[in-house]
Amino acid sequence: MIKFLLWLLLLVVCWPLAILALLLWPIVWLLSLPFRLLGIAVEGVFSLLRAMVMLPARVLGGAR
């Protein structure tokens, strides 16, 4: 909702820029998609490494 209100404000202040932003937003979203997927993959690898490091402590009855 806030993004929409900001876009409406931009539309009132500078309508050509608002129309350009409206047209370019899907392209920007598509370009950022691989970086989001890479971030998810890196987070998964770090979670796996953390689980492997913490496994001995969990097996020996560490923090529950």
Helices and strands as residue ranges (DSSP letters): H 2-13, H 15-59
